[in-house]
Amino acid sequence: MNYYYREVNPDLRQYVRSILVFDAGGKKSNLPVVTRGIPALFYKEDHSIFLYGESVPDEEWSSEKNKTRIAFLFKPFSLPAAFKCSAKELKESPLDLGRWNARKSKALQDHLHHSKSTADKIKCLERFISGQIERNRRDCEMIRCATDALMQDSSAEVLAQLVAKLNLTERTFQRIFKKYVGVSANEYRRICQHYFAFS
């Protein structure tokens, strides 16, 4: 089975790190398959689609040798915000797209079924992900802005500045942050402080 990394559409670059494709007819890559700890939307040729909060299990890559598999590898914290689902729940178990939203999943599967090539399937998945990000743009941008700010400055004052900048109440900010990141903003700030203290 051949695999390769595909460049991400410029519209998705702020949220998606890369696209990994396992394809029976694809070009071979010497790059290692690295998905540990990376959230992903994972598509298999049988049209099953799952959201993984941490990483796609190794057995998913090794099963069904002659079937195409596509993984959109997301940047940290982007996947839960784009799909409005809890980071904690995604970390505990993968989410079948059909359970997340049966109507959207069925429409996407119909489009994928009629896509002839792997490139067409990737474009179809890109349009779907782009639509999700656009529908949830406020939450996606808020989480991206907050995590970036806390990585750059982990002082206690930064949280108050973020709340003011995002025009939210402290409670709303904390609730949204915890839902999509999996820890509270204060815990994340302390993690960043700890990281910078040892680097």
Secondary structure as GFF3:
##gff-version 3
##sequence-region A 1 199
A	DSSP	beta_strand	2	6	.	.	.	ID=ss1
A	DSSP	three_ten_helix	10	12	.	.	.	ID=ss2
A	DSSP	beta_strand	16	23	.	.	.	ID=ss3
A	DSSP	beta_strand	40	44	.	.	.	ID=ss4
A	DSSP	beta_strand	49	52	.	.	.	ID=ss5
A	DSSP	alpha_helix	58	62	.	.	.	ID=ss6
A	DSSP	beta_strand	69	74	.	.	.	ID=ss7
A	DSSP	alpha_helix	78	83	.	.	.	ID=ss8
A	DSSP	alpha_helix	87	92	.	.	.	ID=ss9
A	DSSP	beta_strand	95	96	.	.	.	ID=ss10
A	DSSP	alpha_helix	97	100	.	.	.	ID=ss11
A	DSSP	alpha_helix	102	114	.	.	.	ID=ss12
A	DSSP	alpha_helix	118	135	.	.	.	ID=ss13
A	DSSP	alpha_helix	137	152	.	.	.	ID=ss14
A	DSSP	alpha_helix	157	166	.	.	.	ID=ss15
A	DSSP	alpha_helix	170	181	.	.	.	ID=ss16
A	DSSP	alpha_helix	185	197	.	.	.	ID=ss17
###
